[in-house]
Amino acid sequence: MTKSTLFLYLGLSLSVLDAAPPTGATGPAGLPPATPPPPAVIPEQGDTIGPINMPGDSLDSVLSLLERWTGKSLLRPQNLPEVTVSLSLKEKVSKKEAIQAVETLLNLNGIALTPLGQRFLKVTALKDAKSEAPEYIEGSTLDLTPSGRTASKLFQLQFLRVSEFMPQIAALLNPAAASPPLVFEKTNSALITDSVSNLQRIETLVARLDQPALAGLSPKFYSLHFAKASDVVTKMRTMLNGALQSQLGTATSYSADDRTNQIVLITDSRQFAFFNDLIAKLDVKSDPNTRNEVIFLKHAAAKDVATILSQLVTGQNNAAKTTGSDQVRALNAVVNSTPPAAAPGAPAAAPLPAAPALAGLGLGLESSSQFSPILTILPEERSNSIVASGTVDDIRLIRDLVAKIDVLLAQVRIEVVIAEVTLDDAATDGISALGLTVVKDKIVGFSAAAAGTSITGGTVSRNPTNGNLDLAATIGLSTTPRKTITNILSVPNIITTHNKSGKIFVGTEQPIITSYVNTGTTTAAAGNVAAGYNSQVSYKDIGITLTVKPLIGADGSVQLDMQQEVKQVTGSVTIDGNSQPIIGSRTTDSFVSAKSGEIIVLGGLQQRNETKSTNRLGPIPFIGDLFGSRTRDNTRTDLIFFLRPTVLTNTDEDNAPALRQLETLPKEQRSKIRQAILPNAKS
């Protein structure tokens, strides 16, 4: 009989019997106790034993037989469990195989055999074997003969964590041992006491499982010739996601090294062929998908145009994504909805179409965008150009938009006459005091009221007979007023473009002390600033400020957004010995519409001035003041603004007003200026 057939079934049967009755006890019905059967006679010839037929020998008989076969003395306690052992071998076996069979039978019946030196075998209950110093195996158990002999072995793990691994193999241990493995976490090891055959199985598992996490993985480097490594890796991650990634395994990784333009792959070598083919197909020569374009601007500012285009592209892409998501949700609602139940006797409702069929209904499963998500727009202010990077279609669309945005905006020349009109008691405003003639007696325009002021505005139509005159001549005012009540303060012109503010300031800058800086320790007399202080002075504009922002229509109409501000010194006050001006302010905001060439009149910035004077009699100041005549003047003035916007046509006609003013200069000056601005013109 071979070793392999020995463990198939040896005709083994085990039964645990009750302990033998004590001496003097009687059996059933007072009969004497039963006599145990005599031990089986097993033939032995040298190193060969068998055939063996033990129908049910006691533990003592089996231990005596084992003691004779091993040649060792057996040491045993008195309280071993009583068991009977049955063993049947029809063929002869070697003595070593017979010992192996008996040791295994005893282990199965809860009896442990522990070698004790070269001459003894210790017999204990299996549950107590661990505390009885079983045989400790230093080397591998795989070289030993598999048997039920109890032994201990220390398993040192290299890569697995012993606290996680040992609970998983606890089910493989003999439950009769009644003691779990002894774990040493600091050294990542565990001491296991069990049969030699179980220790061999555990050692085999540890050898297979206690491997590095990267065991079986190999790195491979792919040098790319045409494509960029990071771009290829991005495409691979898009393609190999979901179920494909799970098939490749969680340990598979691939990353890009743009410095060397390589793809670093770490995976099982059996997957190299798959990645070889995939990367070779992606690393092919092709025209670049993106283009870089520099678009030079002629009229608009690069920074403003870039901001507009970037906002347009971002808004359109976001809207496309939202629209696409809404369409997908609507499609899912249709697909997942249940058709209504048909009425009794009516034909069944047709099933809902599948998703591919619904795609043809115009719902659109994929969102579309006019611009690609890779489009980038940057301003280059030094050359006033737009730098765009994107697809060919992106560049084409951006060029079309720039051509529509980068246009020459309409310009307007605004002639301004600022007049101060002195009002008598009967006059209500400066416009009526001037006695201006208004075409058809019709005033159309702006009128409003502000705190302390009343504003009257109107539009005066231009007379065709004097349409070439400047504004002051047109309205009948000049620097030499036709009335003593009128004083022209300024006759400026503003030239600005559509939606671009123009500003006129007529006045002076008034120094005003804002703070004092201590530069010494000199004290001051009462009411004066100490000599150790320096005054910090700032300058404030005192005068008339007119700010105009025109909006020019395609039909030649002009809308003027105007702010008028008048600041003047109305008195003074002494602060810390320094006289400080008191500044009065009058402001209005107006929004007026007019045709090109029409005259707009704005008034109502009125002010009241009170003056006192004394006519002295004689050289003595006090007596002269006492008996001289006294006068008190209380006058009102109204500030009137005349504006005439003229839309420029970018022709020689636009220069006509300037040339007319040139004719009013002395001949010598006129000749020099004409030669400077018109080299080919005759003086």
C-alpha positions in Angstrom: 0.0 0.0 0.0 1.4 3.4 -1.0 1.4 6.6 1.0 -1.3 8.2 -1.1 -3.7 5.3 -0.6 -2.9 5.3 3.1 -4.9 8.5 3.7 -7.8 7.8 1.3 -9.4 5.5 3.9 -7.6 3.2 6.1 -10.6 1.6 7.5 -10.3 3.9 10.4 -13.2 4.2 12.9 -13.1 5.9 16.2 -15.4 5.8 19.1 -15.1 7.3 22.5 -16.1 4.9 25.2 -17.1 5.5 28.7 -14.5 5.0 31.4 -14.2 1.5 32.7 -16.2 0.8 35.9 -14.2 0.8 39.2 -13.0 -2.5 40.7 -15.7 -4.4 42.4 -18.5 -2.9 40.4 -21.0 -5.1 38.8 -22.4 -5.0 35.4 -26.1 -5.1 34.4 -28.3 -7.3 36.6 -25.5 -7.8 39.1 -23.3 -9.5 36.6 -19.5 -9.2 36.8 -18.0 -6.4 34.6 -17.3 -7.1 30.9 -13.7 -8.0 30.1 -12.1 -5.8 27.4 -11.1 -7.5 24.2 -7.4 -8.5 24.0 -5.1 -6.3 22.0 -4.8 -7.1 18.3 -1.9 -9.1 17.1 -0.1 -7.2 14.4 2.6 -9.0 12.4 6.0 -7.2 12.2 8.9 -8.2 9.9 11.8 -5.8 10.3 10.7 -2.4 9.0 7.5 -3.7 7.6 4.3 -3.9 9.5 1.0 -5.4 8.5 -1.6 -6.2 7.6 -3.1 -4.3 10.5 -6.5 -5.1 11.9 -7.5 -3.2 15.1 -11.3 -3.4 15.4 -11.4 -1.2 18.5 -8.3 -1.2 20.7 -8.1 0.9 23.8 -5.8 4.0 24.1 -3.4 2.1 26.4 -3.0 -0.7 23.7 -2.4 1.8 20.9 0.1 3.8 23.0 2.0 0.5 23.8 2.0 -0.4 20.2 3.4 3.1 19.3 6.0 2.9 22.0 7.3 -0.4 20.5 7.3 1.0 16.9 9.1 4.3 17.8 11.5 2.8 20.3 10.8 5.8 22.6 9.3 5.9 26.1 5.9 7.5 26.3 5.3 10.0 29.2 1.6 10.5 29.9 -0.7 11.9 32.6 -3.3 9.9 34.5 -6.3 11.8 33.2 -6.1 11.2 29.5 -9.5 10.8 27.8 -10.6 7.1 27.3 -10.9 6.4 23.6 -10.9 3.4 21.3 -9.0 3.3 18.1 -9.8 1.2 15.0 -7.3 0.7 12.2 -7.5 -1.6 9.3 -4.7 -2.0 6.7 -5.0 -4.8 4.2 -1.5 -4.4 2.9 1.9 -4.2 4.5 3.3 -0.7 5.2 6.6 0.6 6.5 7.0 1.3 10.1 7.2 5.0 9.4 3.9 5.0 7.6 2.3 3.0 10.4 3.5 5.5 13.0 2.2 8.3 10.8 -1.2 6.7 10.7 -1.4 6.2 14.4 -0.3 9.7 15.2 -2.9 11.1 12.9 -5.7 8.9 14.5 -4.7 10.1 18.0 -4.7 13.7 16.9 -8.2 13.2 15.5 -9.3 11.9 18.8 -7.9 14.8 20.8 -4.6 13.2 21.8 -1.4 15.0 21.1 2.1 13.5 20.8 5.0 15.8 21.5 8.6 14.7 21.0 10.7 15.2 24.0 14.3 14.8 23.1 15.6 11.7 21.4 14.2 9.1 23.7 10.8 10.3 24.9 7.3 11.1 23.6 5.0 13.2 25.7 1.3 12.3 25.5 -1.2 15.0 26.4 -4.8 16.1 25.6 -4.8 18.1 22.4 -6.3 21.2 24.1 -3.3 21.3 26.5 -0.6 20.7 23.9 0.3 24.3 23.5 1.1 24.8 27.1 3.1 21.6 27.3 6.0 22.9 25.2 5.4 21.1 21.9 8.1 20.6 19.4 9.3 23.9 17.9 10.1 23.8 14.2 12.9 26.2 13.2 13.0 25.6 9.5 10.4 24.7 6.9 7.7 22.3 7.7 7.4 21.3 4.1 10.4 18.9 4.4 8.6 16.9 7.2 6.3 14.0 6.7 2.6 15.2 6.9 1.1 13.8 10.1 -1.1 14.7 13.1 1.9 15.2 15.4 1.6 18.5 17.3 4.3 21.1 16.7 4.8 24.9 16.9 6.2 27.3 14.3 6.8 31.1 14.3 5.6 32.7 11.0 7.4 35.9 10.2 5.5 38.0 7.6 7.3 40.4 5.3 4.6 42.3 3.5 1.2 41.2 5.0 0.1 42.7 8.3 -0.1 39.9 10.8 -3.1 41.5 12.6 -5.1 41.3 9.4 -3.8 38.0 8.0 -4.1 35.7 11.1 -7.8 36.1 11.7 -8.4 35.0 8.1 -6.5 31.7 8.6 -8.0 30.9 12.0 -10.7 28.8 10.4 -8.0 26.5 9.0 -6.6 25.5 12.5 -7.7 22.4 14.4 -10.6 23.6 16.6 -9.6 21.0 19.2 -6.5 23.0 19.9 -8.8 25.6 21.5 -6.2 28.3 21.3 -5.8 31.0 18.6 -2.5 32.0 17.1 -0.2 34.0 19.4 0.3 37.3 17.5 3.4 39.6 18.0 2.4 42.8 16.2 5.7 44.7 16.8 7.7 42.0 15.0 4.8 41.3 12.5 4.9 37.6 13.4 2.6 34.9 14.9 3.3 31.6 16.8 0.9 28.8 15.7 0.6 25.4 17.4 -1.2 22.7 15.4 -0.5 19.4 13.6 2.4 19.2 11.3 0.0 18.8 8.3 -1.9 22.0 9.2 1.4 23.9 9.7 2.5 22.8 6.3 -0.7 24.1 4.8 -0.4 27.5 6.5 3.3 27.8 5.4 2.2 27.1 1.8 -0.4 29.9 2.0 2.0 32.4 3.6 4.5 31.7 0.8 1.9 32.4 -1.8 0.2 35.4 -0.2 3.1 37.2 1.6 4.2 39.0 -1.5 4.9 42.7 -2.2 1.8 44.6 -3.5 3.5 45.1 -6.9 4.3 41.4 -7.3 3.7 40.4 -10.9 3.7 44.0 -12.1 6.4 45.3 -14.4 7.1 48.8 -15.7 7.4 49.8 -19.3 8.4 53.1 -20.9 6.9 54.3 -24.2 8.8 57.1 -26.0 6.4 59.1 -28.2 7.5 60.5 -31.5 4.6 62.7 -32.6 2.0 63.1 -29.8 2.4 64.8 -26.5 2.6 62.3 -23.6 0.1 64.1 -21.4 -2.4 64.3 -24.2 -2.2 60.6 -25.0 -2.6 59.7 -21.3 -5.7 61.9 -21.1 -7.2 60.1 -24.1 -6.4 56.7 -22.6 -8.0 57.6 -19.3 -11.1 58.7 -21.2 -11.2 55.4 -23.2 -10.2 53.0 -20.4 -12.7 53.9 -17.7 -15.6 52.1 -16.2 -15.8 48.4 -17.0 -12.6 48.5 -19.1 -10.6 49.8 -16.1 -11.9 47.0 -13.9 -10.8 44.5 -16.5 -7.3 46.0 -16.6 -7.1 45.7 -12.8 -6.8 48.4 -10.1 -3.0 47.9 -9.9 -2.5 49.0 -13.6 -1.4 52.6 -13.8 -0.1 54.9 -16.6 1.2 58.4 -16.4 2.9 61.0 -18.6 6.4 62.3 -18.3 6.3 65.4 -20.4 10.0 66.2 -19.7 11.1 63.2 -21.7 7.7 62.8 -23.6 7.3 59.3 -22.3 4.4 57.2 -21.0 5.2 55.2 -17.9 3.1 52.0 -17.7 3.0 49.7 -14.7 1.0 46.6 -15.2 1.1 42.8 -15.6 3.5 41.9 -18.4 0.7 39.9 -20.0 -1.1 43.2 -20.8 1.9 44.8 -22.6 0.6 43.7 -26.0 -2.7 45.5 -25.5 -0.9 48.8 -24.5 1.7 48.4 -27.3 -1.0 48.4 -29.9 -3.1 51.2 -28.3 -0.2 53.6 -27.8 1.1 53.0 -31.3 -2.2 53.9 -32.8 -2.4 57.1 -30.8 1.2 58.2 -31.4 0.7 59.1 -35.1 1.7 62.2 -37.0 -1.2 64.5 -37.7 -1.9 68.2 -38.2 -2.4 70.0 -34.9 -6.0 70.4 -33.8 -5.4 73.9 -32.6 -4.3 77.1 -34.2 -2.7 80.3 -32.8 -3.8 83.5 -34.4 -2.9 87.2 -33.8 -5.6 89.6 -34.9 -4.5 93.2 -35.0 -7.1 95.8 -34.1 -7.5 99.2 -35.9 -10.0 101.1 -33.8 -11.0 99.2 -30.6 -8.9 98.6 -27.5 -7.5 95.0 -27.3 -8.3 94.7 -23.6 -11.9 95.7 -24.1 -12.4 93.4 -27.1 -10.8 90.4 -25.3 -13.1 90.8 -22.3 -16.2 90.9 -24.5 -15.1 87.8 -26.5 -14.1 85.8 -23.4 -17.5 86.5 -21.7 -19.3 85.6 -24.9 -17.5 82.3 -25.3 -17.9 81.4 -21.6 -21.6 82.2 -21.6 -22.3 80.3 -24.8 -20.4 77.2 -23.6 -22.3 77.2 -20.2 -25.6 77.6 -22.0 -24.8 74.7 -24.3 -24.0 72.4 -21.4 -27.2 73.4 -19.6 -29.2 72.8 -22.7 -27.7 69.5 -23.3 -28.3 68.3 -19.7 -32.0 69.5 -19.9 -32.4 67.5 -23.1 -30.9 64.4 -21.7 -33.2 64.6 -18.6 -36.2 65.2 -20.8 -35.3 62.2 -22.9 -34.8 60.0 -19.9 -38.2 61.0 -18.6 -39.8 60.0 -21.9 -38.0 56.7 -22.0 -38.7 55.8 -18.4 -42.4 56.9 -18.5 -45.2 54.3 -18.7 -47.7 54.7 -21.5 -51.3 55.3 -20.3 -53.5 52.2 -20.0 -55.8 51.7 -23.0 -59.5 51.8 -22.6 -61.5 48.6 -22.6 -61.8 47.3 -26.1 -59.4 49.8 -27.5 -56.1 48.7 -29.1 -53.1 48.6 -26.9 -50.9 51.7 -26.8 -47.8 51.6 -28.9 -44.6 51.1 -26.9 -42.4 54.1 -26.4 -39.5 54.3 -28.8 -36.0 53.4 -27.6 -33.3 56.0 -27.0 -31.7 55.7 -30.4 -35.0 56.2 -32.1 -35.8 59.3 -29.9 -32.5 60.8 -30.9 -33.8 61.2 -34.4 -36.7 63.3 -33.1 -34.5 66.3 -32.6 -34.0 66.0 -28.9 -30.3 65.8 -29.2 -28.5 63.6 -26.7 -25.3 65.5 -27.1 -25.0 69.2 -26.5 -23.4 71.3 -29.3 -21.4 74.4 -28.8 -20.4 77.1 -31.3 -17.0 77.4 -29.7 -14.8 74.6 -28.5 -13.9 74.4 -24.8 -10.2 74.8 -25.6 -10.6 78.3 -27.1 -8.4 80.9 -25.3 -8.5 84.6 -25.9 -5.9 87.0 -24.6 -5.2 90.8 -25.2 -1.8 92.0 -26.3 -2.0 95.7 -25.4 1.5 96.7 -26.7 0.5 96.0 -30.3 -3.2 96.4 -29.7 -4.0 92.9 -30.9 -6.0 89.8 -29.9 -4.2 86.5 -29.5 -6.6 83.6 -30.0 -5.8 79.9 -29.6 -8.3 77.2 -30.6 -9.6 75.1 -33.5 -9.9 76.3 -37.1 -13.6 77.0 -36.6 -12.8 78.9 -33.4 -10.4 81.2 -35.2 -12.8 81.8 -38.1 -15.6 82.7 -35.7 -13.4 85.0 -33.7 -12.2 86.8 -36.8 -15.8 87.4 -37.9 -16.7 88.8 -34.4 -13.6 91.0 -34.3 -14.5 92.4 -37.8 -17.9 93.5 -36.5 -16.6 94.9 -33.2 -13.4 96.6 -34.4 -15.2 99.4 -36.3 -14.7 103.2 -36.3 -17.2 104.7 -33.9 -19.1 107.8 -34.9 -17.6 111.1 -33.6 -19.3 114.2 -32.6 -18.1 117.8 -32.2 -19.9 119.7 -29.4 -19.7 123.5 -29.5 -20.3 125.1 -26.2 -21.0 128.7 -25.2 -21.1 129.4 -21.5 -22.7 132.7 -20.7 -23.5 134.5 -17.4 -26.7 136.5 -17.6 -27.5 139.2 -15.0 -31.2 139.1 -14.1 -33.4 142.0 -13.1 -36.3 141.7 -10.8 -38.7 141.0 -13.7 -36.6 138.3 -15.3 -37.2 134.7 -14.2 -34.3 133.1 -16.0 -31.4 133.9 -18.2 -33.0 132.5 -21.4 -36.0 134.9 -21.3 -33.6 137.7 -20.2 -31.6 137.3 -23.4 -34.7 137.6 -25.6 -33.5 134.7 -27.8 -35.6 133.8 -30.8 -36.8 130.2 -30.9 -37.9 128.7 -34.2 -41.6 128.3 -34.2 -41.7 129.3 -30.6 -41.3 125.7 -29.7 -39.0 124.6 -26.9 -38.4 120.9 -26.6 -35.9 119.4 -24.3 -34.9 119.0 -20.7 -36.3 120.7 -17.7 -36.0 119.7 -14.1 -35.6 121.1 -10.6 -32.9 120.6 -8.0 -32.3 121.9 -4.5 -31.9 125.7 -4.7 -32.0 125.7 -8.6 -34.5 125.6 -11.4 -33.3 124.3 -14.8 -34.9 125.1 -18.1 -33.7 123.3 -21.3 -34.7 123.5 -24.9 -33.7 122.9 -28.5 -33.3 125.8 -30.9 -33.4 124.8 -34.6 -30.5 125.9 -36.8 -31.3 128.6 -39.3 -30.2 127.4 -42.8 -29.0 130.9 -43.7 -26.4 131.0 -41.0 -25.7 127.3 -40.6 -22.0 127.8 -41.3 -21.6 130.3 -38.4 -20.1 129.3 -35.1 -22.4 128.8 -32.2 -21.8 132.2 -30.6 -22.6 134.0 -33.8 -25.7 131.7 -34.4 -27.3 132.6 -31.2 -26.3 136.3 -31.5 -23.8 136.3 -28.6 -20.2 137.4 -28.8 -17.3 138.2 -26.5 -18.6 141.7 -26.7 -22.1 141.2 -25.4 -25.0 142.7 -27.3 -26.5 143.3 -23.9 -24.7 144.6 -20.8 -26.4 141.9 -18.8 -24.6 139.1 -20.7 -21.0 138.0 -20.1 -19.6 135.1 -22.2 -17.3 133.1 -19.9 -16.0 130.5 -22.4 -16.5 129.3 -25.9 -14.9 125.8 -25.9 -15.3 122.8 -28.2 -15.4 119.1 -27.4 -14.7 116.3 -29.9 -15.4 112.9 -28.6 -16.6 109.5 -29.9 -19.7 107.4 -29.2 -20.1 106.5 -25.5 -16.9 108.3 -24.6 -17.1 111.2 -22.1 -15.7 114.6 -22.9 -15.0 117.3 -20.3 -14.7 121.1 -20.2 -13.3 122.9 -17.2 -13.1 126.7 -17.0 -11.7 128.1 -13.8 -8.7 128.1 -11.5 -7.1 125.8 -8.9 -7.6 127.2 -5.3 -5.0 126.2 -2.7 -6.6 124.8 0.5 -4.9 123.8 3.7 -5.7 120.2 4.4 -3.5 119.4 7.4 -0.5 120.5 9.5 2.7 118.6 10.1 4.7 119.2 13.3 8.3 120.0 12.5 9.4 121.5 15.9 8.5 122.4 19.4 7.8 126.1 19.0 4.6 127.1 20.7 2.0 129.4 19.2 0.3 132.5 20.4 -3.4 132.4 20.9 -5.2 132.1 17.6 -2.2 131.3 15.5 -0.4 128.2 14.2 2.9 127.6 15.8 6.1 128.2 13.9 7.1 124.6 14.2 4.3 123.5 11.9 4.1 123.2 8.1 0.8 123.4 6.3 -0.1 120.6 3.8 -1.9 122.1 0.9 -4.1 120.6 -1.8 -5.6 122.2 -4.9 -9.3 122.3 -5.6 -10.8 123.1 -8.9 -12.9 126.3 -8.7 -14.9 127.1 -11.8 -17.2 125.6 -14.3 -17.1 121.9 -15.2 -19.2 120.4 -18.0 -19.0 116.6 -18.6 -20.7 115.2 -21.7 -21.1 111.6 -22.8 -22.7 111.4 -26.3 -24.7 108.4 -27.7 -24.8 108.7 -31.5 -27.6 107.1 -33.4 -27.5 105.7 -36.9 -30.0 108.4 -38.0 -27.8 111.3 -36.9 -29.5 111.8 -33.6 -27.4 112.5 -30.6 -28.3 111.8 -26.9 -26.2 113.7 -24.4 -25.7 112.6 -20.9 -24.4 115.8 -19.2 -23.2 116.8 -15.8 -22.9 120.5 -15.0 -21.0 121.7 -11.9 -20.2 125.3 -10.8 -17.9 125.9 -7.9 -17.0 129.4 -6.7 -15.6 131.1 -3.6 -18.5 132.7 -1.7 -16.6 133.9 1.3 -13.8 133.0 3.7 -13.3 131.7 7.2 -10.3 131.9 9.5 -9.1 128.6 10.9 -6.1 128.5 13.2 -5.1 131.9 12.0 -5.4 131.0 8.4 -8.0 132.3 6.0 -9.8 129.4 4.3 -12.2 129.9 1.3 -15.9 128.9 1.6 -16.8 127.1 -1.7 -20.3 127.1 -3.0 -21.4 124.4 -5.5 -24.2 124.1 -8.0 -24.7 120.9 -9.9 -27.2 119.4 -12.4 -27.5 116.2 -14.4 -29.2 116.3 -17.7 -30.0 113.8 -20.5 -31.0 115.5 -23.7 -31.8 114.2 -27.2 -31.1 116.3 -30.4 -30.5 116.1 -34.1 -27.1 116.8 -35.5 -26.7 120.6 -35.7 -29.5 121.5 -33.3 -28.8 123.9 -30.5 -29.5 122.8 -26.9 -30.0 125.5 -24.2 -29.5 124.6 -20.5 -30.0 127.2 -17.8 -31.1 127.6 -14.2 -27.8 127.6 -12.3 -28.7 130.9 -10.6 -26.8 132.7 -7.9 -27.7 135.8 -5.7 -24.9 138.3 -4.9 -25.3 141.0 -2.2 -22.9 144.0 -2.2 -22.6 147.1 0.1 -20.9 150.4 -0.6 -20.5 153.8 1.2 -19.8 157.2 -0.4 -17.5 159.1 2.0 -17.9 162.9 2.8 -14.6 164.4 3.7 -11.2 163.1 4.7 -12.2 161.9 8.1 -13.1 158.2 7.9 -15.6 158.0 10.7 -17.5 161.2 9.9 -17.4 160.4 6.2 -18.9 157.0 6.8 -21.4 158.4 9.1 -22.8 161.1 6.9 -22.0 159.7 3.4 -24.5 158.0 1.2 -24.8 154.2 1.3 -25.8 151.7 -1.4 -26.8 148.0 -1.3 -27.0 145.9 -4.5 -28.8 142.6 -4.6 -28.2 141.0 -8.0 -29.0 137.6 -9.5 -27.1 135.8 -12.2 -28.0 132.8 -14.3 -25.4 130.5 -16.0 -26.6 129.5 -19.5 -25.1 126.7 -21.5 -25.5 126.6 -25.2 -24.5 123.3 -26.9 -24.6 122.3 -30.5 -23.6 118.7 -31.3 -22.5 118.0 -34.9 -22.0 114.4 -36.0 -18.7 114.3 -38.0 -18.7 112.6 -41.4 -15.0 112.0 -41.6 -14.8 114.3 -44.7 -13.3 117.7 -45.4 -16.6 119.2 -44.3 -15.7 118.4 -40.7 -12.7 120.8 -40.9 -14.8 123.8 -42.2 -15.5 125.3 -38.7 -11.8 125.2 -37.9 -10.8 126.8 -41.2 -13.4 129.5 -40.7 -11.9 130.4 -37.3 -8.5 130.4 -39.0 -9.7 133.2 -41.3 -10.3 135.5 -38.2 -6.6 135.4 -37.3 -4.1 138.0 -38.6 -2.8 137.3 -42.0 0.8 136.4 -40.9 -0.4 133.9 -38.3 -3.0 132.6 -40.7 -0.4 132.0 -43.4 1.9 130.1 -41.1 -0.8 127.9 -39.7 -2.2 127.1 -43.2 1.3 126.1 -44.4 1.7 123.8 -41.4 -1.6 122.0 -41.7 -2.2 122.4 -45.5 1.3 122.3 -47.1 -0.2 122.4 -50.7 -2.6 125.2 -50.0 -2.0 128.7 -51.1 -1.6 131.4 -48.5 
